[in-house]
Amino acid sequence: MDAFSLMKMIVWWAMTLNITVSHLMEKIEAENLLHRAFSVFLFNSKYELLLQQRSKTKVTFPLVWTNTCCSHPLYRESELIEENVLGVRNAAQRKLLDELGIVAEDVPVNEFTALGRMLYKAPSDGKWGEHELDYLLFIVRDVKLKPNPDEVADIKYVSREELKELVKKADAGDEAVILSPWFRLVVDNFLMKWWDHVEEGTLIEAADMKTIHKL
């Protein structure tokens, strides 16, 4: 391995370790650790929302159902650009490829609409959890999917009514339909009214990037 490749590996390991530590509930509670995150909501041309079931190897919330893709911008130049939330949109494009095999050409960064930000805290188990400033990104595209089994256990497109049924099952305690806390917060507070804008092609009218919703 040459020096450049070794340095890249060390940087990757350091970033991964930092992200992992920030998920420890002990650290979150003691130091109020907070990290940036993003949640992608991808709709097809039928205005169905793509959901994923997180893999069983996830540190937090394994095997729960959630929105299309959720992750963190990395500490790299392309994902630190603040103007027009470009860094977060670049990170979303990267992670859609990592998790779902969606190539960049299918999800151009200028097609993402940043609708808002929310701040939330949620324990996963006795050890791990989330404390995030979450950027909510919406996009309407027909895409080809090749899920990465290390990241994703299952996927499905749902209509608005099908999602309501999933929520009912989750509320009834159906263990096959456990929803991630951040996804549930979006469903309960924003998603249905934003879905109207998806169907009407008016997403930009719903955008509010000045407010941080503390949920």
N, C-alpha and C positions, 0 to 999 in steps of 0.2 A: 504493500500500500504506500502510495507516495504521500508527501507531506501535506499537500492540498486536500487529498481525500481524507487523511487522518484528522485534519482540522475541521472539515465539514462534519465528520462523525462526532467529534468532541462537542461542537456547537449544538448539533442535533440532540445529543444526549443531555447536555446542560439544559436546553429548553424543555425537553421532555420531563426531566427531573423537577424543574421549577413548576411546570403545570401540574404534575402529579402531587407535589407537596401542597399546592394551593387547594387541593381537594380534601385534605385532611380536616375533619371537623374540629379536632383539637386545635389546629392552627387557625382555622377560620374563627372560632369562638375566642381564642386567646388574643389573636392579633388582628382580628377583623379583616382577614385577607380577602381581597376582592380581585377578580380577574375579568377581562373583557371576553365576551362570547358573542356568537351570532346564531340565529335560528333561521333556516331557509324554509320557505313554504313554496313549493313548486306545484303549479297547476298545469294540467294539459289543456288542449284546445276545447275539451268538453267541460272545462272548469271543474274538474275533479282534482282533489288534493292528493299528492303522493305522500304516504306515510311509510315509516320504517319501524321495524322492531329491532332494537339495539341488540348486539350480539351478547352472548353469555359471558364473554371475556371482558366486557367493559368494566372499568373501575367503579363507576357510579351508574346506578340504575340499569343493571343488565336485564335484558329480555323485556323491557317495557316498550310500549308503543309510543311513538312521538312523531313530530313533524319530519319533513323530508330529510333534513340534515342539520346537525348541531355540532359546533366545535368552537375553536378559539383562534383568533389571529395570532400568528407567530411574531416573534421579535426579529423581523427582517424588513428591509427597506420597503418592499412592495406592499407589505401588509400594515405599515405604520402611517400610510398617507391619509391625512385627516380630511382633505378637501373632497367634498361630495361623498364622504364615507368610502372612498375608493379602496383604501387598505382593507377594510372589512369585506368589500365586494370581491376583491382579489382572493382573500382567504376563503370565501364561500365557493368560488370557482374551483380553487385547489381541492377543497375537501369534498365537493360533489364528485370529483374524479376519484379521489381516494376511496370513498365509501361506496359509491354507486356506479362507478365507471362511466360517468357522464362527461364527455369530452368538452373542452373549453368552447369549441365552435358551437355546441348546442346551447350553451348558457353564457353568452357574451356578458361581460361585466356591466356594460351600459344598459342591459335589460333588467337588472335587479332594481327594484324600488325599495328603498329603506323607509319603512313606515313609522318606526318609532323605536324607543329604547325602554327597557324595563329593568328594574333592580329587584332581585329576589334572593332568598336564601332557602335551601331545602336540604335536609339530611337524607342520605340514601340508606345508610345502615348505621351501626354504632361507630364506625370508623370514618367513612367517606361521605362527602356531600358536595353541594354547590353553593357558591356565593358569587353571583355574576351580574355584571352590567351587560345585558343581552340586547344586541341589535337585531331587529326583526326585518328580514328581507323577503320580499315577495317577487315571484317571477312566473310568467305564463309562457311555457314552451313545451312542445312535443319533443321528447328526448329518447334516446336509446339507453337502456339500462343494463348494467353488468355488475350486480352487487358484489362487494368484497365480503366473503364469509367471515373474515376476521373482524369486520366492523358491523355487519348487518345480518340479522338472523332471518328476516322476512321483509317483504314490501307489499303494499297494496295501494291502489287508487280508491278514493272514496268520494261520493257525492256529499252534499251538505246533509241530506237526510240520513245517509249511511253513517256519517260521523256522529250525528245525534244519537243514533242507535248504539254506537260504540260507547259513547259517554254514559248512556243508560246502563249498559252492561257493566261498565267500570264502577258506576255508583252502586250497582247491585252486588258488587263483590266478586264478579267473574274474574277468576285468577288468570284467565287467558287474555284478558283485556285490561292490563294495568297501564295507565297513561303516565308519562313523565310529568313532573310538577310544573316545569316551565311551559310545556305544551298545554296543560290544563289551564294555566293562568291566561294564556293567549286565547284559548277557546272561550273561557268564561268572561273575558273582559273586552276582547276586540274582534275575534275571528269572524263571527257571523256578519257584522256590519261591514268588515273589510271584504268579505266574500262578495257582497253586493257590488263593490267597486271593481273587483276582479271581473265579474261578469259584464259590467258596464264599460270596462276599459278606462276607468277614472281613478286608478290607484293613487296617482300623484296628488289628487285632491284630498286624500285621507292622510297624507304624510305629515308627521309632526316630530321633527328631530330635535326640537328645543326642550321638550318636556321629558323628564325621566320619571316614568311611572313606578312608584315604590309599592310593590305588591307582596 
